[in-house]
Amino acid sequence: MKPDIEIAREARMLPVSAVGERLGIPAECLIPYGHSKAKLDMAYVDSLRERPRGKLVLVTAMSPTPAGEGKTTVAIGLTDAMNRLGKNASVCLREPSLGPCFGLKGGAAGGGMAQVVPMEDINLHFTGDMHAIGAAHNLLAAMIDNYIHWSNEVRLDLRRVTWRRVVDINDRQLREVVTGIGGPSNGYPMEGGFDITVASEVMAIFCLSRDLAELQERLGRIVIGYTRDRESVTASQVQASGAMTALLRDALAPNLVQTLENNPAFIHGGPFANIAHGCNSIIATDTALKLSDYVITEAGFGADLGAEKFFNIKCRKSGLSPDAVVMVATVRALKMHGGVPRAELDREDVAAVQRGLENLGRHIRNTGHFGVQQVVAINHFATDTQAEIDAVTAYVEQRGVRAHVCTQWADGGAGAEGLAAAVAELCQAGHTQFRTLYDDDMSLWEKTRAVARGIYGADDIDADQKIRDQFERYEQEGFGHFPVCMAKTQYSFSTDPGLLGAPSNHRVKVRELALAAGAEFLVVVCGDIMRMPGLPRQPAANNICVNERGQIEGLF
């Protein structure tokens, strides 16, 4: 098959107004960004508040491997399949970050015949939302430094400024920096650093706010640092929230594009799930639910990260609840979890599949903790054998779950019709009784322990006394009702990325805490995970270029 970018380039896209028309969106309520993408007017979004919601379907996956799982591809193919079956369905996805596009992946808009388009635009700059979020975040950093330079009336301690800067590129060199050197005219020398934009609290606030008023209020509650007396200082105290909101005003409107089969796709907001909360914006999801009978959304990485945060953070904050869950697995990934090297994945190995199934089994068990009905999607690769597929199907059926082989990468929506019928059946049956993993009144320490034990299969959590004191201090300061946002390697249930399968009898080391007072959660950083990734030895950027026809190549 042709490369993804060639398939996307040959797509017969409808004008975005025609895509909106399928959802009943008046043309004057779309703000076009060219011919193929648009934002929805916020006044129109507000007018939908009283409409009933459609059915919400979450697509998640087993623990990721370099062999690939294809969660986004399945979500897109499922949406196309449901429309082929006569359902009014939309897909709701996160916006790609430039970090993975130029780092490991080279693109994040689906693949094969299950893509969202215009693929190049979506992967590179799109409607500018990511840049607006980065600019708003760094504006606050500049205003903090300026406040210290000119007055510092609240006596913000330079050693306790916690607000870092961000950039939407993987750049390990910027993780820890010193700013303000070169004399008094350049400010005060201060330690600082950069995170990637998708880990910014501004990104989280952006994705969890329902309107501009809530956005501005949440931005004002960001804790930027502390005084010498350990009193917290907020963004509103340096008068930054209004200007930050102004930068984000247009970005907050959800984006509308289409799949290769011309079905509606809302793509808005993009926090990573291994270092942030991993879900697209509440505004986009809720808007899609008011306009569609079925909305297919996804949460980043494996179910232990993205799905856990979707349930415990996004659903808790929004009042949304899923009607069904699709768990994506591949034979290749199962074989890797079963101990097969990547170079040998093309060879049949039923025994390795069976060993790797313990990873999928734990994800199925974990998802059951939340009271949701689920189905497994076996994302098909050409090298899969029937014996391997049969092993997967038998295993999941023993756990009361049906499995469906999906070929949407090769066949588009036609390759996921069996999955679509099963998902519609689950949604209509109404057996899901959604619940979160923990209650608001549990302590922050116990919430962290609940995730480690209940989701990761750990014996317990560990932290030195400084971290334990921080947990206690946040409780005393009134943040104890917050959910926790775990920052952890995506490759393992443990904090060791090399520990595959479904490890038990391990402990989760809490290395650092970061309060997100505006987003209303506590980031719990575990193991060696970094909030600023680095580029790999051979980054995807090495192979991206513009050819003699002015077309982008290498963005697969």
C-alpha positions, -999 to 999 in steps of 0.1 A, spaced: 0 0 0 11 36 -6 26 56 23 0 74 45 9 108 32 3 98 -4 -31 83 5 -40 115 24 -28 136 -5 -51 118 -29 -82 120 -7 -113 135 -22 -121 159 6 -155 177 9 -155 214 16 -156 217 54 -190 234 51 -204 202 36 -190 182 66 -206 207 89 -239 204 70 -240 167 77 -241 176 114 -266 203 109 -241 231 115 -251 263 96 -224 275 73 -223 309 90 -214 291 123 -182 278 109 -150 298 108 -130 284 79 -93 279 79 -90 273 42 -113 249 24 -109 218 45 -108 228 82 -127 251 104 -135 262 139 -170 263 153 -183 297 164 -184 297 202 -218 313 203 -231 283 183 -213 259 207 -230 276 236 -264 273 219 -261 235 220 -260 233 258 -295 220 263 -294 194 236 -293 157 247 -260 139 243 -253 109 220 -234 78 231 -197 81 240 -172 54 231 -137 54 244 -109 37 224 -79 27 245 -53 0 242 -29 -25 257 6 -12 268 23 3 237 53 -13 221 75 -3 191 55 -29 171 25 -6 171 -11 -8 184 -30 16 161 -55 32 186 -61 63 165 -64 42 134 -91 20 150 -109 51 163 -111 66 128 -120 33 112 -147 26 138 -162 60 131 -163 53 93 -177 19 99 -205 32 121 -215 57 94 -214 29 68 -240 11 91 -262 42 89 -252 56 123 -246 93 128 -211 91 142 -181 115 147 -146 110 159 -130 132 186 -92 132 188 -63 151 203 -42 175 182 -7 161 173 23 176 190 53 185 169 75 166 194 65 131 182 60 142 146 97 151 144 108 125 170 95 89 170 63 88 150 65 112 121 27 119 123 -4 112 144 -34 114 122 -42 77 118 -28 55 90 -36 37 58 -72 40 48 -82 52 82 -69 88 85 -81 122 92 -73 149 66 -58 173 57 -31 151 72 -1 175 67 -20 205 82 -32 185 112 3 173 120 20 206 114 6 238 130 -31 229 122 -52 259 133 -24 273 156 -40 260 189 -7 245 201 12 277 195 -15 297 213 -12 274 243 26 277 243 25 315 239 0 318 268 22 296 290 54 316 282 36 349 286 29 340 322 66 331 326 76 365 312 51 383 334 64 365 365 100 376 357 88 412 350 68 413 383 99 403 402 121 428 383 99 458 389 82 454 423 76 419 437 51 432 462 40 398 473 77 389 480 77 359 456 108 339 465 131 336 435 142 301 447 106 289 448 93 300 415 77 267 401 64 280 367 87 267 339 86 275 302 75 253 273 82 245 237 65 221 214 97 203 203 116 175 220 147 193 233 165 176 262 190 205 263 163 227 278 152 205 307 173 225 332 185 261 325 196 292 342 180 325 331 187 361 337 225 361 335 244 390 320 238 418 345 209 437 362 193 448 330 186 411 322 167 404 354 177 381 382 197 349 377 172 321 384 171 283 379 144 272 355 137 248 326 114 238 298 87 212 295 70 202 263 39 222 255 16 192 258 26 188 295 17 225 303 -9 232 329 -23 257 304 -29 228 280 -48 209 308 -69 239 317 -76 245 280 -89 209 277 -109 210 309 -126 244 305 -162 246 292 -161 283 281 -140 314 282 -151 325 316 -141 292 332 -108 293 312 -99 327 326 -109 318 361 -88 286 360 -58 304 346 -59 328 374 -57 300 400 -24 286 386 2 285 414 34 300 401 55 298 432 58 306 469 69 333 492 96 328 518 68 320 543 56 292 519 25 311 509 14 303 474 13 330 447 -11 327 417 -12 339 381 -40 363 391 -17 380 416 7 390 388 -23 400 367 -16 375 339 -49 356 334 -66 382 313 -39 384 287 -34 347 287 -71 342 279 -69 368 251 -42 346 235 -64 315 239 -98 330 229 -99 318 193 -81 286 200 -108 275 225 -133 270 197 -133 233 186 -118 223 152 -137 204 125 -121 183 98 -130 150 82 -119 114 77 -109 99 44 -145 88 40 -157 124 46 -171 117 81 -169 145 108 -137 146 130 -133 170 159 -96 175 168 -89 198 197 -64 199 225 -35 175 229 -20 166 263 2 135 264 -10 107 286 24 96 300 32 131 314 -2 148 314 -39 138 314 -40 125 278 -75 135 266 -89 159 240 -109 189 251 -142 187 270 -156 214 247 -149 193 216 -162 161 231 -194 177 244 -201 195 212 -197 164 192 -221 145 215 -247 172 210 -244 169 172 -239 131 168 -256 99 179 -222 83 185 -189 99 194 -157 79 192 -128 93 213 -94 81 223 -71 86 252 -33 84 249 -10 54 253 -23 23 272 -54 20 293 -33 23 325 -25 59 315 -49 75 291 -81 55 300 -74 58 337 -71 96 334 -101 98 310 -122 81 337 -107 97 369 -100 132 356 -120 141 324 -152 123 333 -150 134 369 -146 171 359 -170 171 330 -199 149 340 -194 128 309 -194 90 311 -186 64 285 -212 40 272 -186 15 259 -149 9 257 -129 -5 228 -96 -21 239 -71 -23 210 -45 -50 207 -22 -64 180 -7 -98 176 27 -82 171 25 -62 204 14 -93 223 44 -112 209 67 -84 221 52 -86 256 57 -123 253 94 -119 248 99 -119 210 124 -94 197 111 -68 172 131 -83 143 113 -117 147 77 -105 150 68 -117 114 73 -153 124 43 -172 139 46 -177 176 14 -187 194 32 -194 226 46 -159 227 11 -145 220 -3 -165 249 25 -152 272 18 -116 261 -19 -119 267 -14 -113 304 -8 -76 295 -41 -74 276 -58 -93 304 -48 -69 330 -60 -40 309 -94 -57 305 -96 -64 342 -86 -28 351 -113 -13 327 -138 -35 345 -130 -16 377 -148 14 362 -180 -5 355 -179 0 317 -188 -26 290 -159 -33 266 -150 -51 234 -115 -60 221 -104 -48 186 -76 -69 171 -59 -45 148 -49 -68 120 -14 -69 104 -6 -89 72 18 -112 92 -9 -123 117 -18 -160 114 -52 -175 121 -37 -195 150 -24 -164 167 -57 -146 162 -76 -176 176 -54 -175 207 -64 -139 213 -101 -145 207 -103 -175 230 -84 -157 258 -107 -126 258 -138 -146 255 -128 -165 287 -130 -131 303 -165 -124 291 -154 -100 263 -158 -104 225 -130 -98 201 -132 -85 165 -105 -85 139 -103 -51 123 -87 -43 89 -95 -6 87 -59 2 78 -62 -17 45 -100 -15 40 -112 17 57 -145 16 74 -155 -16 57 -128 -33 77 -144 -24 111 -181 -30 105 -181 -61 128 -166 -40 156 -190 -11 148 -221 -34 152 -208 -48 185 -201 -13 199 -236 -1 189 -250 -31 206 -231 -24 238 -242 12 238 -278 4 232 -279 -23 259 -271 3 285 -254 -21 309 -225 3 317 -226 16 353 -197 40 353 -178 48 384 -144 63 392 -116 44 409 -115 66 440 -137 92 458 -128 129 461 -125 126 499 -97 101 498 -63 116 507 -39 124 478 -15 97 491 -43 71 491 -55 81 456 -19 76 443 -18 42 461 -52 33 446 -39 38 411 -6 20 417 -23 -10 433 -55 -12 414 -42 -3 379 -5 -10 379 -6 -42 400 20 -27 424 24 -38 460 26 -2 471 41 33 465 73 47 478 84 83 484 111 100 505 101 122 534 103 154 514 76 140 490 55 127 518 56 162 534 45 177 501 15 154 500 6 165 535 11 202 527 -12 201 497 -38 184 519 -35 212 544 -37 239 517 -71 226 506 -61 206 475 -68 172 490 -100 167 469 -81 169 436 -76 137 415 -41 126 408 -25 127 373 2 100 371 33 107 351 49 73 343 65 54 315 40 42 289 58 10 281 51 -9 314 26 -12 342 57 -6 364 81 24 364 107 3 345 101 6 308 118 -28 302 95 -47 324 69 -59 299 38 -82 303 18 -77 335 44 -74 363 34 -78 399 53 -74 432 68 -42 422 67 -8 439 60 26 423 86 53 433 71 88 435 99 112 425 82 145 423 49 163 427 36 192 407 4 211 417 -19 221 389 -43 242 409 -60 257 378 -65 223 362 -75 209 396 -53 179 398 -19 168 413 7 156 389 26 126 405 59 120 387 70 84 390 103 67 381 126 83 355 98 99 333 107 133 319 82 161 311 105 172 283 112 142 260 144 140 240 149 131 203 159 95 195 192 86 178 175 87 144 146 112 147 118 112 122 129 148 114 159 133 96 136 121 68 112 149 65 117 174 37 99 194 10 103 180 -25 107 199 -58 69 202 -61 66 219 -28 51 188 -11 61 175 23 77 141 23 86 118 52 56 127 74 42 92 73 
